[in-house]
Amino acid sequence: MKRRELEKRLRHAGCYLKREGGSHSLWINPRTGVVEAVPRHAEVKEPLAWKILKSLGAS
């Protein structure tokens, strides 16, 4: 899955970017308080993308 598509889905679910790290971006779901690291690659492997979406309640 493209990183842009993943970020679009996260934003649509109400998540926002908390901060940028060295090689990852930290996204947070304000309703649940869950924070998840999203790698800054152009392409995120499908299983990892779905795990991130599920963890942040955006699936």
Predicted model as a PDB file, atoms N, CA, C, CB and O in Angstrom, pLDDT in the B-factor column:
MODEL        1                                                                  
ATOM      1  N   MET A   1       0.854  -1.166   0.000  1.00 95.00           N  
ATOM      2  CA  MET A   1       0.000   0.000   0.000  1.00 95.00           C  
ATOM      3  C   MET A   1       0.906   1.237   0.000  1.00 95.00           C  
ATOM      4  CB  MET A   1      -0.975  -0.007   1.232  1.00 95.00           C  
ATOM      5  O   MET A   1       1.912   1.276   0.709  1.00 95.00           O  
ATOM      6  N   LYS A   2       0.554   2.214  -0.776  1.00 97.00           N  
ATOM      7  CA  LYS A   2       1.318   3.455  -0.816  1.00 97.00           C  
ATOM      8  C   LYS A   2       1.173   4.181   0.525  1.00 97.00           C  
ATOM      9  CB  LYS A   2       0.843   4.362  -1.993  1.00 97.00           C  
ATOM     10  O   LYS A   2       0.109   4.150   1.143  1.00 97.00           O  
ATOM     11  N   ARG A   3       2.253   4.834   0.969  1.00 96.00           N  
ATOM     12  CA  ARG A   3       2.219   5.542   2.245  1.00 96.00           C  
ATOM     13  C   ARG A   3       1.148   6.634   2.225  1.00 96.00           C  
ATOM     14  CB  ARG A   3       3.599   6.151   2.560  1.00 96.00           C  
ATOM     15  O   ARG A   3       0.463   6.852   3.224  1.00 96.00           O  
ATOM     16  N   ARG A   4       1.006   7.312   1.100  1.00 96.00           N  
ATOM     17  CA  ARG A   4      -0.019   8.368   1.012  1.00 96.00           C  
ATOM     18  C   ARG A   4      -1.423   7.815   1.228  1.00 96.00           C  
ATOM     19  CB  ARG A   4       0.054   9.065  -0.349  1.00 96.00           C  
ATOM     20  O   ARG A   4      -2.244   8.439   1.900  1.00 96.00           O  
ATOM     21  N   GLU A   5      -1.693   6.657   0.662  1.00 97.00           N  
ATOM     22  CA  GLU A   5      -3.008   6.027   0.833  1.00 97.00           C  
ATOM     23  C   GLU A   5      -3.224   5.653   2.299  1.00 97.00           C  
ATOM     24  CB  GLU A   5      -3.137   4.769  -0.071  1.00 97.00           C  
ATOM     25  O   GLU A   5      -4.311   5.858   2.839  1.00 97.00           O  
ATOM     26  N   LEU A   6      -2.197   5.109   2.939  1.00 97.00           N  
ATOM     27  CA  LEU A   6      -2.283   4.743   4.351  1.00 97.00           C  
ATOM     28  C   LEU A   6      -2.561   5.979   5.200  1.00 97.00           C  
ATOM     29  CB  LEU A   6      -0.983   4.053   4.815  1.00 97.00           C  
ATOM     30  O   LEU A   6      -3.439   5.952   6.063  1.00 97.00           O  
ATOM     31  N   GLU A   7      -1.821   7.064   4.964  1.00 96.00           N  
ATOM     32  CA  GLU A   7      -2.019   8.296   5.725  1.00 96.00           C  
ATOM     33  C   GLU A   7      -3.405   8.885   5.484  1.00 96.00           C  
ATOM     34  CB  GLU A   7      -0.949   9.319   5.362  1.00 96.00           C  
ATOM     35  O   GLU A   7      -4.015   9.429   6.404  1.00 96.00           O  
ATOM     36  N   LYS A   8      -3.902   8.782   4.264  1.00 96.00           N  
ATOM     37  CA  LYS A   8      -5.240   9.267   3.933  1.00 96.00           C  
ATOM     38  C   LYS A   8      -6.296   8.511   4.743  1.00 96.00           C  
ATOM     39  CB  LYS A   8      -5.512   9.116   2.419  1.00 96.00           C  
ATOM     40  O   LYS A   8      -7.228   9.111   5.279  1.00 96.00           O  
ATOM     41  N   ARG A   9      -6.140   7.198   4.823  1.00 96.00           N  
ATOM     42  CA  ARG A   9      -7.089   6.389   5.597  1.00 96.00           C  
ATOM     43  C   ARG A   9      -7.022   6.721   7.082  1.00 96.00           C  
ATOM     44  CB  ARG A   9      -6.814   4.898   5.386  1.00 96.00           C  
ATOM     45  O   ARG A   9      -8.045   6.759   7.766  1.00 96.00           O  
ATOM     46  N   LEU A  10      -5.803   6.962   7.576  1.00 97.00           N  
ATOM     47  CA  LEU A  10      -5.651   7.315   8.991  1.00 97.00           C  
ATOM     48  C   LEU A  10      -6.325   8.652   9.290  1.00 97.00           C  
ATOM     49  CB  LEU A  10      -4.160   7.374   9.377  1.00 97.00           C  
ATOM     50  O   LEU A  10      -7.028   8.781  10.292  1.00 97.00           O  
ATOM     51  N   ARG A  11      -6.115   9.643   8.431  1.00 97.00           N  
ATOM     52  CA  ARG A  11      -6.744  10.950   8.628  1.00 97.00           C  
ATOM     53  C   ARG A  11      -8.263  10.839   8.575  1.00 97.00           C  
ATOM     54  CB  ARG A  11      -6.252  11.945   7.571  1.00 97.00           C  
ATOM     55  O   ARG A  11      -8.965  11.472   9.364  1.00 97.00           O  
ATOM     56  N   HIS A  12      -8.760  10.044   7.655  1.00 96.00           N  
ATOM     57  CA  HIS A  12     -10.213   9.857   7.516  1.00 96.00           C  
ATOM     58  C   HIS A  12     -10.809   9.255   8.783  1.00 96.00           C  
ATOM     59  CB  HIS A  12     -10.529   8.955   6.305  1.00 96.00           C  
ATOM     60  O   HIS A  12     -11.965   9.521   9.111  1.00 96.00           O  
ATOM     61  N   ALA A  13     -10.032   8.449   9.495  1.00 95.00           N  
ATOM     62  CA  ALA A  13     -10.505   7.816  10.728  1.00 95.00           C  
ATOM     63  C   ALA A  13     -10.325   8.720  11.947  1.00 95.00           C  
ATOM     64  CB  ALA A  13      -9.772   6.503  10.952  1.00 95.00           C  
ATOM     65  O   ALA A  13     -10.656   8.324  13.064  1.00 95.00           O  
ATOM     66  N   GLY A  14      -9.801   9.936  11.740  1.00 96.00           N  
ATOM     67  CA  GLY A  14      -9.652  10.864  12.851  1.00 96.00           C  
ATOM     68  C   GLY A  14      -8.285  10.861  13.502  1.00 96.00           C  
ATOM     69  O   GLY A  14      -8.074  11.556  14.496  1.00 96.00           O  
ATOM     70  N   CYS A  15      -7.351  10.094  12.961  1.00 97.00           N  
ATOM     71  CA  CYS A  15      -5.998  10.054  13.508  1.00 97.00           C  
ATOM     72  C   CYS A  15      -5.208  11.248  12.977  1.00 97.00           C  
ATOM     73  CB  CYS A  15      -5.288   8.716  13.144  1.00 97.00           C  
ATOM     74  O   CYS A  15      -5.544  11.824  11.943  1.00 97.00           O  
ATOM     75  N   TYR A  16      -4.154  11.604  13.708  1.00 96.00           N  
ATOM     76  CA  TYR A  16      -3.307  12.696  13.241  1.00 96.00           C  
ATOM     77  C   TYR A  16      -1.846  12.392  13.540  1.00 96.00           C  
ATOM     78  CB  TYR A  16      -3.723  14.024  13.894  1.00 96.00           C  
ATOM     79  O   TYR A  16      -1.527  11.546  14.375  1.00 96.00           O  
ATOM     80  N   LEU A  17      -0.975  13.095  12.846  1.00 97.00           N  
ATOM     81  CA  LEU A  17       0.456  12.923  12.983  1.00 97.00           C  
ATOM     82  C   LEU A  17       0.909  13.565  14.286  1.00 97.00           C  
ATOM     83  CB  LEU A  17       1.207  13.527  11.776  1.00 97.00           C  
ATOM     84  O   LEU A  17       0.724  14.765  14.489  1.00 97.00           O  
ATOM     85  N   LYS A  18       1.505  12.762  15.172  1.00 97.00           N  
ATOM     86  CA  LYS A  18       1.966  13.279  16.462  1.00 97.00           C  
ATOM     87  C   LYS A  18       3.346  13.909  16.317  1.00 97.00           C  
ATOM     88  CB  LYS A  18       1.999  12.155  17.520  1.00 97.00           C  
ATOM     89  O   LYS A  18       3.568  15.035  16.762  1.00 97.00           O  
ATOM     90  N   ARG A  19       4.284  13.174  15.686  1.00 96.00           N  
ATOM     91  CA  ARG A  19       5.615  13.722  15.457  1.00 96.00           C  
ATOM     92  C   ARG A  19       6.354  12.870  14.440  1.00 96.00           C  
ATOM     93  CB  ARG A  19       6.410  13.805  16.774  1.00 96.00           C  
ATOM     94  O   ARG A  19       5.980  11.731  14.162  1.00 96.00           O  
ATOM     95  N   GLU A  20       7.413  13.453  13.894  1.00 95.00           N  
ATOM     96  CA  GLU A  20       8.277  12.748  12.943  1.00 95.00           C  
ATOM     97  C   GLU A  20       9.500  12.235  13.692  1.00 95.00           C  
ATOM     98  CB  GLU A  20       8.699  13.680  11.753  1.00 95.00           C  
ATOM     99  O   GLU A  20      10.092  12.956  14.495  1.00 95.00           O  
ATOM    100  N   GLY A  21       9.868  11.008  13.430  1.00 89.00           N  
ATOM    101  CA  GLY A  21      11.073  10.440  14.016  1.00 89.00           C  
ATOM    102  C   GLY A  21      12.144  10.331  12.949  1.00 89.00           C  
ATOM    103  O   GLY A  21      12.040  10.952  11.891  1.00 89.00           O  
ATOM    104  N   GLY A  22      13.184   9.535  13.227  1.00 88.00           N  
ATOM    105  CA  GLY A  22      14.265   9.369  12.270  1.00 88.00           C  
ATOM    106  C   GLY A  22      13.829   8.677  11.000  1.00 88.00           C  
ATOM    107  O   GLY A  22      14.091   9.166   9.901  1.00 88.00           O  
ATOM    108  N   SER A  23      13.170   7.550  11.140  1.00 93.00           N  
ATOM    109  CA  SER A  23      12.741   6.808   9.955  1.00 93.00           C  
ATOM    110  C   SER A  23      11.256   6.436  10.017  1.00 93.00           C  
ATOM    111  CB  SER A  23      13.585   5.545   9.798  1.00 93.00           C  
ATOM    112  O   SER A  23      10.746   5.756   9.127  1.00 93.00           O  
ATOM    113  N   HIS A  24      10.565   6.885  11.070  1.00 95.00           N  
ATOM    114  CA  HIS A  24       9.148   6.588  11.235  1.00 95.00           C  
ATOM    115  C   HIS A  24       8.397   7.865  11.614  1.00 95.00           C  
ATOM    116  CB  HIS A  24       8.937   5.487  12.309  1.00 95.00           C  
ATOM    117  O   HIS A  24       8.979   8.821  12.126  1.00 95.00           O  
ATOM    118  N   SER A  25       7.110   7.854  11.352  1.00 96.00           N  
ATOM    119  CA  SER A  25       6.216   8.918  11.790  1.00 96.00           C  
ATOM    120  C   SER A  25       5.297   8.312  12.838  1.00 96.00           C  
ATOM    121  CB  SER A  25       5.400   9.537  10.586  1.00 96.00           C  
ATOM    122  O   SER A  25       4.829   7.186  12.671  1.00 96.00           O  
ATOM    123  N   LEU A  26       5.033   9.035  13.909  1.00 97.00           N  
ATOM    124  CA  LEU A  26       4.138   8.540  14.942  1.00 97.00           C  
ATOM    125  C   LEU A  26       2.755   9.136  14.746  1.00 97.00           C  
ATOM    126  CB  LEU A  26       4.681   8.870  16.344  1.00 97.00           C  
ATOM    127  O   LEU A  26       2.589  10.356  14.719  1.00 97.00           O  
ATOM    128  N   TRP A  27       1.771   8.267  14.612  1.00 97.00           N  
ATOM    129  CA  TRP A  27       0.380   8.672  14.438  1.00 97.00           C  
ATOM    130  C   TRP A  27      -0.388   8.293  15.688  1.00 97.00           C  
ATOM    131  CB  TRP A  27      -0.252   8.016  13.174  1.00 97.00           C  
ATOM    132  O   TRP A  27      -0.097   7.274  16.315  1.00 97.00           O  
ATOM    133  N   ILE A  28      -1.369   9.107  16.055  1.00 97.00           N  
ATOM    134  CA  ILE A  28      -2.161   8.855  17.254  1.00 97.00           C  
ATOM    135  C   ILE A  28      -3.648   8.912  16.938  1.00 97.00           C  
ATOM    136  CB  ILE A  28      -1.813   9.867  18.350  1.00 97.00           C  
ATOM    137  O   ILE A  28      -4.099   9.708  16.114  1.00 97.00           O  
ATOM    138  N   ASN A  29      -4.391   8.054  17.606  1.00 96.00           N  
ATOM    139  CA  ASN A  29      -5.843   8.095  17.540  1.00 96.00           C  
ATOM    140  C   ASN A  29      -6.297   8.779  18.833  1.00 96.00           C  
ATOM    141  CB  ASN A  29      -6.481   6.637  17.370  1.00 96.00           C  
ATOM    142  O   ASN A  29      -6.182   8.185  19.905  1.00 96.00           O  
ATOM    143  N   PRO A  30      -6.805  10.006  18.759  1.00 95.00           N  
ATOM    144  CA  PRO A  30      -7.148  10.745  19.971  1.00 95.00           C  
ATOM    145  C   PRO A  30      -8.290  10.125  20.781  1.00 95.00           C  
ATOM    146  CB  PRO A  30      -7.513  12.145  19.606  1.00 95.00           C  
ATOM    147  O   PRO A  30      -8.386  10.355  21.987  1.00 95.00           O  
ATOM    148  N   ARG A  31      -9.141   9.353  20.141  1.00 94.00           N  
ATOM    149  CA  ARG A  31     -10.255   8.729  20.868  1.00 94.00           C  
ATOM    150  C   ARG A  31      -9.776   7.604  21.766  1.00 94.00           C  
ATOM    151  CB  ARG A  31     -11.296   8.197  19.892  1.00 94.00           C  
ATOM    152  O   ARG A  31     -10.299   7.426  22.866  1.00 94.00           O  
ATOM    153  N   THR A  32      -8.784   6.838  21.313  1.00 93.00           N  
ATOM    154  CA  THR A  32      -8.302   5.694  22.078  1.00 93.00           C  
ATOM    155  C   THR A  32      -6.956   5.949  22.743  1.00 93.00           C  
ATOM    156  CB  THR A  32      -8.200   4.492  21.184  1.00 93.00           C  
ATOM    157  O   THR A  32      -6.591   5.254  23.691  1.00 93.00           O  
ATOM    158  N   GLY A  33      -6.222   6.932  22.258  1.00 95.00           N  
ATOM    159  CA  GLY A  33      -4.902   7.226  22.809  1.00 95.00           C  
ATOM    160  C   GLY A  33      -3.811   6.312  22.288  1.00 95.00           C  
ATOM    161  O   GLY A  33      -2.677   6.370  22.763  1.00 95.00           O  
ATOM    162  N   VAL A  34      -4.136   5.464  21.314  1.00 96.00           N  
ATOM    163  CA  VAL A  34      -3.164   4.530  20.745  1.00 96.00           C  
ATOM    164  C   VAL A  34      -2.209   5.290  19.816  1.00 96.00           C  
ATOM    165  CB  VAL A  34      -3.885   3.379  19.973  1.00 96.00           C  
ATOM    166  O   VAL A  34      -2.634   6.092  18.985  1.00 96.00           O  
ATOM    167  N   VAL A  35      -0.916   5.018  19.977  1.00 96.00           N  
ATOM    168  CA  VAL A  35       0.114   5.614  19.119  1.00 96.00           C  
ATOM    169  C   VAL A  35       0.761   4.489  18.329  1.00 96.00           C  
ATOM    170  CB  VAL A  35       1.185   6.411  19.957  1.00 96.00           C  
ATOM    171  O   VAL A  35       1.075   3.437  18.887  1.00 96.00           O  
ATOM    172  N   GLU A  36       0.959   4.700  17.048  1.00 96.00           N  
ATOM    173  CA  GLU A  36       1.539   3.679  16.175  1.00 96.00           C  
ATOM    174  C   GLU A  36       2.595   4.307  15.273  1.00 96.00           C  
ATOM    175  CB  GLU A  36       0.442   2.993  15.326  1.00 96.00           C  
ATOM    176  O   GLU A  36       2.406   5.409  14.758  1.00 96.00           O  
ATOM    177  N   ALA A  37       3.700   3.605  15.087  1.00 96.00           N  
ATOM    178  CA  ALA A  37       4.778   4.063  14.204  1.00 96.00           C  
ATOM    179  C   ALA A  37       4.486   3.636  12.770  1.00 96.00           C  
ATOM    180  CB  ALA A  37       6.151   3.504  14.669  1.00 96.00           C  
ATOM    181  O   ALA A  37       4.167   2.477  12.507  1.00 96.00           O  
ATOM    182  N   VAL A  38       4.601   4.580  11.855  1.00 96.00           N  
ATOM    183  CA  VAL A  38       4.394   4.318  10.426  1.00 96.00           C  
ATOM    184  C   VAL A  38       5.716   4.585   9.719  1.00 96.00           C  
ATOM    185  CB  VAL A  38       3.232   5.211   9.828  1.00 96.00           C  
ATOM    186  O   VAL A  38       6.225   5.705   9.771  1.00 96.00           O  
ATOM    187  N   PRO A  39       6.284   3.569   9.055  1.00 96.00           N  
ATOM    188  CA  PRO A  39       7.558   3.784   8.366  1.00 96.00           C  
ATOM    189  C   PRO A  39       7.425   4.785   7.228  1.00 96.00           C  
ATOM    190  CB  PRO A  39       8.096   2.467   7.830  1.00 96.00           C  
ATOM    191  O   PRO A  39       6.378   4.873   6.586  1.00 96.00           O  
ATOM    192  N   ARG A  40       8.483   5.531   6.984  1.00 94.00           N  
ATOM    193  CA  ARG A  40       8.460   6.526   5.919  1.00 94.00           C  
ATOM    194  C   ARG A  40       9.075   5.968   4.649  1.00 94.00           C  
ATOM    195  CB  ARG A  40       9.197   7.793   6.349  1.00 94.00           C  
ATOM    196  O   ARG A  40      10.079   6.477   4.151  1.00 94.00           O  
ATOM    197  N   HIS A  41       8.459   4.915   4.133  1.00 93.00           N  
ATOM    198  CA  HIS A  41       8.847   4.347   2.851  1.00 93.00           C  
ATOM    199  C   HIS A  41       7.753   4.712   1.860  1.00 93.00           C  
ATOM    200  CB  HIS A  41       9.059   2.785   2.939  1.00 93.00           C  
ATOM    201  O   HIS A  41       6.611   4.952   2.253  1.00 93.00           O  
ATOM    202  N   ALA A  42       8.091   4.753   0.600  1.00 94.00           N  
ATOM    203  CA  ALA A  42       7.081   5.061  -0.417  1.00 94.00           C  
ATOM    204  C   ALA A  42       6.009   3.981  -0.439  1.00 94.00           C  
ATOM    205  CB  ALA A  42       7.731   5.197  -1.810  1.00 94.00           C  
ATOM    206  O   ALA A  42       4.837   4.269  -0.679  1.00 94.00           O  
ATOM    207  N   GLU A  43       6.407   2.752  -0.190  1.00 97.00           N  
ATOM    208  CA  GLU A  43       5.499   1.605  -0.217  1.00 97.00           C  
ATOM    209  C   GLU A  43       5.592   0.890   1.128  1.00 97.00           C  
ATOM    210  CB  GLU A  43       5.844   0.631  -1.399  1.00 97.00           C  
ATOM    211  O   GLU A  43       6.682   0.517   1.564  1.00 97.00           O  
ATOM    212  N   VAL A  44       4.438   0.698   1.791  1.00 96.00           N  
ATOM    213  CA  VAL A  44       4.377  -0.042   3.055  1.00 96.00           C  
ATOM    214  C   VAL A  44       3.763  -1.395   2.732  1.00 96.00           C  
ATOM    215  CB  VAL A  44       3.538   0.733   4.164  1.00 96.00           C  
ATOM    216  O   VAL A  44       2.724  -1.468   2.076  1.00 96.00           O  
ATOM    217  N   LYS A  45       4.399  -2.462   3.188  1.00 96.00           N  
ATOM    218  CA  LYS A  45       3.891  -3.811   2.879  1.00 96.00           C  
ATOM    219  C   LYS A  45       2.477  -3.974   3.428  1.00 96.00           C  
ATOM    220  CB  LYS A  45       4.827  -4.905   3.469  1.00 96.00           C  
ATOM    221  O   LYS A  45       2.147  -3.469   4.501  1.00 96.00           O  
ATOM    222  N   GLU A  46       1.654  -4.687   2.671  1.00 97.00           N  
ATOM    223  CA  GLU A  46       0.234  -4.841   3.001  1.00 97.00           C  
ATOM    224  C   GLU A  46      -0.024  -5.344   4.421  1.00 97.00           C  
ATOM    225  CB  GLU A  46      -0.403  -5.783   2.027  1.00 97.00           C  
ATOM    226  O   GLU A  46      -0.835  -4.740   5.124  1.00 97.00           O  
ATOM    227  N   PRO A  47       0.633  -6.433   4.886  1.00 97.00           N  
ATOM    228  CA  PRO A  47       0.332  -6.901   6.246  1.00 97.00           C  
ATOM    229  C   PRO A  47       0.624  -5.840   7.314  1.00 97.00           C  
ATOM    230  CB  PRO A  47       1.136  -8.158   6.546  1.00 97.00           C  
ATOM    231  O   PRO A  47      -0.130  -5.708   8.278  1.00 97.00           O  
ATOM    232  N   LEU A  48       1.701  -5.095   7.147  1.00 97.00           N  
ATOM    233  CA  LEU A  48       2.039  -4.041   8.098  1.00 97.00           C  
ATOM    234  C   LEU A  48       1.028  -2.901   8.022  1.00 97.00           C  
ATOM    235  CB  LEU A  48       3.458  -3.512   7.833  1.00 97.00           C  
ATOM    236  O   LEU A  48       0.627  -2.364   9.054  1.00 97.00           O  
ATOM    237  N   ALA A  49       0.615  -2.530   6.829  1.00 97.00           N  
ATOM    238  CA  ALA A  49      -0.371  -1.457   6.664  1.00 97.00           C  
ATOM    239  C   ALA A  49      -1.684  -1.830   7.344  1.00 97.00           C  
ATOM    240  CB  ALA A  49      -0.611  -1.161   5.168  1.00 97.00           C  
ATOM    241  O   ALA A  49      -2.276  -1.000   8.034  1.00 97.00           O  
ATOM    242  N   TRP A  50      -2.143  -3.055   7.161  1.00 97.00           N  
ATOM    243  CA  TRP A  50      -3.398  -3.483   7.786  1.00 97.00           C  
ATOM    244  C   TRP A  50      -3.265  -3.567   9.299  1.00 97.00           C  
ATOM    245  CB  TRP A  50      -3.837  -4.835   7.229  1.00 97.00           C  
ATOM    246  O   TRP A  50      -4.220  -3.282  10.021  1.00 97.00           O  
ATOM    247  N   LYS A  51      -2.081  -3.959   9.791  1.00 97.00           N  
ATOM    248  CA  LYS A  51      -1.845  -4.014  11.236  1.00 97.00           C  
ATOM    249  C   LYS A  51      -1.927  -2.608  11.833  1.00 97.00           C  
ATOM    250  CB  LYS A  51      -0.464  -4.655  11.545  1.00 97.00           C  
ATOM    251  O   LYS A  51      -2.519  -2.415  12.895  1.00 97.00           O  
ATOM    252  N   ILE A  52      -1.334  -1.631  11.151  1.00 96.00           N  
ATOM    253  CA  ILE A  52      -1.362  -0.244  11.617  1.00 96.00           C  
ATOM    254  C   ILE A  52      -2.804   0.282  11.618  1.00 96.00           C  
ATOM    255  CB  ILE A  52      -0.456   0.650  10.726  1.00 96.00           C  
ATOM    256  O   ILE A  52      -3.248   0.894  12.588  1.00 96.00           O  
ATOM    257  N   LEU A  53      -3.522   0.036  10.525  1.00 96.00           N  
ATOM    258  CA  LEU A  53      -4.914   0.485  10.436  1.00 96.00           C  
ATOM    259  C   LEU A  53      -5.771  -0.143  11.525  1.00 96.00           C  
ATOM    260  CB  LEU A  53      -5.493   0.152   9.064  1.00 96.00           C  
ATOM    261  O   LEU A  53      -6.584   0.543  12.144  1.00 96.00           O  
ATOM    262  N   LYS A  54      -5.601  -1.418  11.763  1.00 96.00           N  
ATOM    263  CA  LYS A  54      -6.386  -2.112  12.781  1.00 96.00           C  
ATOM    264  C   LYS A  54      -6.057  -1.578  14.172  1.00 96.00           C  
ATOM    265  CB  LYS A  54      -6.131  -3.627  12.720  1.00 96.00           C  
ATOM    266  O   LYS A  54      -6.952  -1.337  14.982  1.00 96.00           O  
ATOM    267  N   SER A  55      -4.773  -1.397  14.439  1.00 96.00           N  
ATOM    268  CA  SER A  55      -4.326  -0.920  15.745  1.00 96.00           C  
ATOM    269  C   SER A  55      -4.889   0.464  16.061  1.00 96.00           C  
ATOM    270  CB  SER A  55      -2.802  -0.885  15.798  1.00 96.00           C  
ATOM    271  O   SER A  55      -5.265   0.740  17.201  1.00 96.00           O  
ATOM    272  N   LEU A  56      -4.947   1.330  15.052  1.00 95.00           N  
ATOM    273  CA  LEU A  56      -5.437   2.691  15.249  1.00 95.00           C  
ATOM    274  C   LEU A  56      -6.955   2.805  15.038  1.00 95.00           C  
ATOM    275  CB  LEU A  56      -4.714   3.637  14.302  1.00 95.00           C  
ATOM    276  O   LEU A  56      -7.508   3.903  15.101  1.00 95.00           O  
ATOM    277  N   GLY A  57      -7.613   1.696  14.795  1.00 93.00           N  
ATOM    278  CA  GLY A  57      -9.066   1.703  14.643  1.00 93.00           C  
ATOM    279  C   GLY A  57      -9.534   2.321  13.342  1.00 93.00           C  
ATOM    280  O   GLY A  57     -10.625   2.888  13.281  1.00 93.00           O  
ATOM    281  N   ALA A  58      -8.720   2.219  12.301  1.00 87.00           N  
ATOM    282  CA  ALA A  58      -9.065   2.822  11.024  1.00 87.00           C  
ATOM    283  C   ALA A  58      -9.366   1.778   9.953  1.00 87.00           C  
ATOM    284  CB  ALA A  58      -7.944   3.721  10.562  1.00 87.00           C  
ATOM    285  O   ALA A  58      -9.468   2.122   8.776  1.00 87.00           O  
ATOM    286  N   SER A  59      -9.507   0.532  10.330  1.00 75.00           N  
ATOM    287  CA  SER A  59      -9.706  -0.512   9.315  1.00 75.00           C  
ATOM    288  C   SER A  59     -11.151  -0.619   8.871  1.00 75.00           C  
ATOM    289  CB  SER A  59      -9.246  -1.849   9.846  1.00 75.00           C  
ATOM    290  O   SER A  59     -11.476  -1.450   8.023  1.00 75.00           O  
TER     291      SER A  59                                                      
ENDMDL                                                                          
END                                                                             
